[in-house]
Amino acid sequence: MGASHVTEVNFNKEIPKANTKRIWVVFWILLAITSVEFIIAFAKGPLGWNHIFVVSVFVGLTIVKAFYIVAEFMHLGHEVKVMIWSIILPLLFVVWFIVAMLTEGSYTHEVHENSKMTTTVYIEKKK
């Protein structure tokens, strides 16, 4: 009285060959970016580059590498744009929060250090 379910299994089908070309392209891109980071890291001393410039370049290259990793290996590069923005916007707010807290903390530390230097303590001698 119950419905029967018949499943046919065809063992003669070939398994499709893995498409590794895109993975190798991403690998070479990530390797190139990492190589540039190493060159900058070892050349910054002899070239006398500004520390803030070097850190900015590292952060920029790291963001590019993160984009490629997320887009290809987490398959978000082929998703609907609304889903991508729903991930990117909260991440941007988190980054903004971190930058704001670091800036505020640096300012507070600077004010605290400057107040130590300008504070004058008067001690009365007992007679």
C-alpha positions in Angstrom: 0.0 0.0 0.0 2.9 2.3 0.5 4.7 3.9 -2.5 7.9 2.2 -3.5 10.9 4.1 -4.5 13.3 2.7 -7.0 16.7 4.2 -7.5 18.8 3.4 -10.5 22.5 3.6 -10.1 24.6 3.8 -13.3 28.2 2.8 -12.6 29.2 3.4 -16.2 29.3 7.2 -15.9 32.7 8.7 -15.9 33.7 11.1 -13.1 34.4 14.5 -14.6 38.0 15.6 -14.5 38.8 18.2 -11.8 39.2 21.7 -13.1 42.4 22.8 -11.4 43.4 25.5 -13.9 41.6 28.3 -11.9 43.2 27.0 -8.6 46.7 27.3 -10.2 45.9 30.8 -11.4 44.9 31.9 -7.9 48.0 30.1 -6.5 50.3 32.0 -8.8 48.6 35.3 -8.0 48.9 34.7 -4.3 52.5 33.7 -4.7 53.3 36.8 -6.7 51.6 39.1 -4.0 53.5 37.3 -1.2 56.8 37.6 -3.1 56.2 41.4 -3.4 55.5 41.5 0.3 58.8 39.7 1.0 60.7 42.0 -1.3 59.3 45.1 0.3 60.0 43.6 3.8 63.7 43.0 3.1 64.2 46.1 0.9 62.6 48.7 3.2 65.7 49.1 5.3 68.3 49.7 2.6 65.8 51.9 0.6 64.8 53.9 3.6 61.1 53.7 3.0 58.7 55.3 5.5 57.3 52.8 8.0 53.7 54.0 7.5 54.1 53.6 3.7 55.4 50.0 4.1 52.6 49.1 6.6 50.0 50.6 4.2 51.3 48.6 1.3 51.3 45.4 3.5 47.7 46.0 4.6 46.6 46.7 1.0 48.3 43.5 -0.4 46.8 41.5 2.5 43.3 42.7 1.6 43.9 41.7 -2.0 45.1 38.3 -0.9 42.1 37.9 1.4 39.8 38.8 -1.5 41.2 36.1 -3.7 41.1 33.5 -1.0 37.5 34.3 -0.1 36.4 34.7 -3.7 37.9 31.4 -5.0 38.2 29.0 -2.1 35.1 30.0 -0.3 33.2 30.4 -3.6 31.9 33.9 -2.8 33.2 35.3 -6.1 30.4 33.6 -8.0 27.6 34.5 -5.6 24.8 37.1 -5.9 26.0 40.6 -5.3 23.6 41.2 -2.5 25.1 38.3 -0.5 28.6 39.6 -1.1 27.6 43.1 0.2 25.9 41.5 3.2 29.2 40.1 4.2 31.4 43.1 3.2 29.4 45.9 4.9 29.5 44.4 8.4 33.2 43.7 7.9 33.8 47.3 6.9 32.0 48.5 10.1 34.3 46.2 12.1 37.4 47.6 10.4 36.1 51.1 11.0 35.5 50.3 14.7 39.1 48.9 15.0 40.6 52.0 13.4 38.5 54.3 15.5 39.4 52.6 18.7 43.1 52.6 17.8 43.0 56.3 17.0 41.1 57.1 20.1 43.4 54.9 22.2 46.5 56.6 20.7 45.0 60.0 21.5 44.2 59.1 25.0 47.6 57.6 25.6 49.2 60.8 24.2 47.1 63.0 26.4 47.9 60.9 29.5 51.7 60.9 28.7 51.7 64.7 28.2 49.8 65.3 31.4 52.5 63.4 33.3 55.2 65.6 32.0 53.5 68.9 32.8 52.2 68.0 36.2 54.1 69.8 39.0 54.0 68.4 42.5 54.6 70.7 45.4 55.8 69.1 48.6 55.8 71.1 51.7 58.7 70.5 54.1 57.8 69.9 57.8 59.6 72.1 60.2 
